[in-house]
């Protein structure tokens, strides 16, 4: 039963041996700093005390208290197990479980107890500093991955969250043969996630797996929090980093294409009794169709504008090709140090930050080689594993800049624990846009993070160049190799040593 603060029985529920279905109150949460004003008193037939379901209901429904009374074989009550919420500033657990006692020995002035508890909760809310950053829990399901792969995926998801300026409060992982079709994680883990979300006072939950529309809807309804998947997080980072009109167009187009199939009807309770047929299409459905039509119209408009951008880019490429200036394009996994390399080679000052996708809009600079040769060197958006198809499609115009490249400088973070996987991820993206045939020079960057000689050994194993763009190490050999590839027919072996000396100040 549910009992209010006056001692009146507000609801009576009859359940089975394993569960009780609580009444539907609409939105589950009470206001911040306030409780529901109801305490739940129920029995357990096996004297198992308070279960995880009990504590989950206590947290989500913000009940005054959860009380479980054991039912003895003679029909008399056994021990009473009592739990109440606790301000998280006082206890990270968020739940205060009292010592079990017989109901006749409970000595609590409940009115005084509940007033003090709500005062503490209110003070904890008011005393919490207002933060601009979202607080999140990361969730990843193995789905056949090894423990090492899971760790790498979680670390990368952490970096993505950091790039989006999100504060990570906790991480939840689960080893399953395959993700649950409804909620990705299993029922038990979902309950754990609910408790973790309450205890950490988070704003959103981020899943490493891409969620289907059904999964996203089910999770948001159960958690009553914003739920993002990895693709949405990447799109959000891109939206925050796009500076030029071209980049903003492409990001918005990618976001709309991703969201369109995920627009779901969310009619309120008053519409749930509307039947089908004439007169049965409620305003919820009408609004949904209006939203979908507006999104489709916006997508069509953005695609027309994107075509204009592509035409302008094509005109610029034609003018550049007529001048016969070779193009070096820097590509690679995100946060591999591409912009730092561009700055070191051209002595320019592009935006550099130790975060994923710090560079979104492509940048071009002139680079003068020895013997008065000149090239255009461009920095492009970083790649990442499982890049969302909507993003690849939307940034097709930007990636087309790579088609005119005479040489791709493929930059890899030499200190990364999964170099081969990152190289493969970049190659997959290049192959998907038909650029696998363009000559490449593999550059193992950030060797300053490794012990002496280790970076060079990794570079020899991958037939690449070991450099530290931050420390200006290895740039001479990089320029020598690049010029050798670009003008191999014009350079003989006797000139290469002299070329290397001059390249240092290029």
C-alpha angles and dihedrals in degrees: 000000000000114000124194126218093269090059093253118141104241100177137011120201129186116204140176128256093281108032149012123216110226121213119266112253096175106236109033103209125081120213120291111277092015133094132217096259091233133096122205119224118184143146135249117206096209100046091243095147121221113351129209088257089056093052092045091053090047091054099041098041093040091224121186089239142340114224125186118188118196115233112221124210091253090056094251122124120264127194120338117225114203130189131175136177121269129200108262090223087066098038129016088211094067093207129085112206111196124214109272112252137169111273090242090059098051106123107182127134091218098191092052092042094052094046091053092046094052091046089053092047092049092050091049090054094046093044094052112105116245107245128191091207122089117237115223147177118220119220127193130173117203097216093182098330122132121244090256092052090048091053091050092049092049092048090051091048088052090054091049090051090049090051088054089050093245122151111228111219101174144345127228121194132178133190109221134156088235134350118272109264092225106036106005091230124061125262095262094048090047089057090048088051091052091052093046091050091053095044093050095040092227130181101209145008120226121204122203090212123073107252125224116230089255093051093047092050094047093048095047090050094049096042098034087215136106109277121201132179127210095267092051090050092052091048090050091052090050091049090054094047102044108110106164125067089244093056094045091052093051095046094049090048091052092048094050093048089051094048099043097080089042096059101114132184110256104178116175125246094268090065096050093090095053111117130217127263131047111357091008098096101101127206090262092068092042092054090048092055090047090052092049093048092050091050092049091049091050091048091052091049093049092048090054091050091047090055089055089051090051091052091051091049090049091053091051091049092051092052090049093048091051089059089054095227112157117235125221113196121197111216133166149112116319116274093016092128100263096143091045089054091050090051093048094049098044101030087232128133111239119167110278126184133159093241136099114270093008086151116053107148113064117248127204128199135173118247121193116210124200116277088045095283118150134200137179112238119196133191117212138192114287122253127228137187116279092010106197110261090226089058094049090049094046093048093046089109091054094044090051086075085075092062092076094048115125090196134011116218100209105201119200129182102243091199094057114112092222104047095149093051091050093048089050092049091054091046090052092054092047090050091049091058094042097252099119091107096059113106114258136200112201113220119193102206133188095039086151086078091061132070114270113285096012095096092049091051091051090049092052090050091054095037091243142122122268112220143157107210089186093055096033091240122152096007092121093059090044092056092044092053092044093051091044090057096042098045102019093142093053099047125072126197095257091063098051097080092051089045091055093054093051094044092068091075097038 
